[in-house]
């Protein structure tokens, strides 16, 4: 995206993040978000922003200011017999919300800035300097994490995947807390996200070990 400030529709989802270069399938069924998808499909860019809403402690209301999210382009679209939409978003860039408003069709529209995320367009394509290609900690810790959480997995696929390809997938699909997912989303580099991801996995398995303390 050449412009660093523009307006996009916002899809707030607790516990869900989208990352640049990754795909996110969504089943859209609520009327206001059906409207949002329909309106997005009418544009040339077909963009939707994914954010985790942050609760204000004072009045227990949702805040959509200063939230970092990631927008994606609708690359797949299907209408079901139940009048819901199955869509797939391809992550393009992270953004920061400047301000938001409720549109007549019922969903949130936000002014956003990508000023701090200008490198997201080649976030995964330019990873020749990735430091942890041969690092064993991710898969070793992940195996223990999956066993601890009793999560079924295709371990053959995981073993055959490179660390660089696993980082975003695991950050998006693992059942981490909202706070943990937000930290992963906001990591400055793929190297920082790798270190944080391993730390989160280790802390889940060994929550009382000080050496696994997450620092962000």
N, C-alpha and C positions, 0 to 999 in steps of 0.2 A: 504494500500500500504506500503510495507516494505521500498522501496527506497524513499528517500526524494527529490531526484532530478532526473528528467527524461523529455522526450520530448513528447508533445501531440499536436494534431491539435487544433486550436483555432477558435471558432465561435463567432465573435464580434456582439453583439446585443444591440442597444440602448434601455434602459428602461426595460431590461430583466435580471433577476438574477436567478441563481440556488442555492439552499441551500442543505447542507448535509441531507440525509434522505428524501428529497422531490423529486417528479417527475415533469418533464417538458416536455409537448408534443410540438413538433415542426413540421411545414410543410416546408420542404426543397425543393426549386425550382430553385435556382440560380446554374448555371453549376459548379462553383468552389466549392460550398458547397455540391453539389451532389457528386463530386469527393471526397470531404473530408469524407462524410459518407461511401462511397464505400471503401475507404482506411482504415477507422477505423474498418469496419466490417471484414476486412481481418486479423485483429490482434486478439490475444487471449483476450486482455483487453477491446477492443471496447470502448475506452475512447474518449471523446470530451470535451474540456474546453469552458465554457461560460464566456465571459467578456463583460463589458461595456467599449468601447473604450473611452479614455480620450483625448480631443482636446488640443493640444498645442496652447496657445494664440499667441506666437510669429509668427509662420508661418502657423497657422491654419491647421496643419497636425495631423494625428492620431498618438498617442503614444501607444506602447504596452510594455513599460518597467515599472517595478514597479507597475503594475496593479494587484490587487487582484481579482481573479475570483473563480469559482468552477467547478471542472470537474465531469462528470457523465458517467455512463456506458450505452450504448444503450441496453435497455431491451426489446424494441418492435420495429419492423421494417416492413413497408408495402410500396410497390411500387404501385402508382396509375396509372390509365389509361392515365393521363396527363404526365406521366414520371417524377413525383415528388415523394419524399419520405415522408412518415409520420413516425416519430420516437418518441420514448419516452426515455428520459434520467433519470436515477436514480442518484441523487446527492450523491457523495462519500466523497469528501474533497475539502476544499478551497486551494488555492495555490497563490503564488506570481510569476509573470513572471520575469525571469532573462534576457533573450534576445529572439528575434524573427527573423524569416526569412521567405521569400516568397518561397514556394516550386513550382516545375515545374507544378504541377496540379492546381495552382492558388490560394491556400489558405495559411493562416499563420500557421506556426509551431513554437512552443515556447519551450525553455528550462524553466522548472518551478521548484519551490521548495515548498514542503509542510512542511518545518521545523517548521514554526510557528503554524501549524494547526494539530498537531499530535493527538489531542483528537477528531477530527471530525468523526472518524470511529464509535464512540459511542456517538455522539453528542446528539441524541434524545433518545437512548435506556437507557442511564444512567441519568435520570432526577428526581431521587427520592428526590433530594435536591432543586428542583425548588420552588422558594419562592412565586410564584403568582398563585398557583392552584385555590385558592378561591377568588382571587381579581376580583372585579366587574367592574373595570374601563374599561377594554378592550371592553367588549360587550356593555356597556353603551355608551362609546364614539364612538364605531363602528356604532351603530344604528343611532346616530346623523350624523356621517360622511356620511353614505350611503344615508340618507335623503337629506343632504346638496348637495351631488354630484348627486343626482337623479339616483342612481345605484340600479337596481333590484337585489334582493338577496333571497336566500332560508333561511329565518330567523329561521325556525324550525331546519334546519341543524346546523346553527350557535349556537342556544341556546343549542342544545344537545351536542355540541363539547366542549372538554376541552380547556382551555387556551393554554396548551402546544401544542395541535394539530393545533390550529388556527394561532399561531405566524408565522410560516414559510409560510403557505398558504397565509395569508394576505400580508406578506412582498413581496411575489412574484407576486400576482395578482392585488393588489391595484394600481391605476394609480398615483403612487408617482413620483417625479422627479428623474432623474438619480442620483443626489447627495444623495437624501434621500435613494434610494434603495442601493447605494453603502455603506452608513453608516450602514444600516441594515445588509448587507452582511458581513461587517467587524467587527460587534459586537463580542466582545471576548467570551461572554457567552450567553446562552439562556435567562438568567435573564436580562442582559443588552439589548438584542434585544427587550424583552418585554417592558421595560421602554421606549426605544427609539420609538417603534411602537406606543405606547399610546400617546407619546409626539407629534409625527408627525400627528396623527389623530386629537389631540386637537388643534394643531397649524393651521390645515386646517380649522377647524370650527371657531376658535377664534384667528385669526392671530395677533391681536394687544394686546393680553394678555401676559404681561411679564412673568407671572408664568409658562406659557407653553413653554418658550423658550427652544429650543433643544440645549443640550450641548453634545459635542462629542470629 
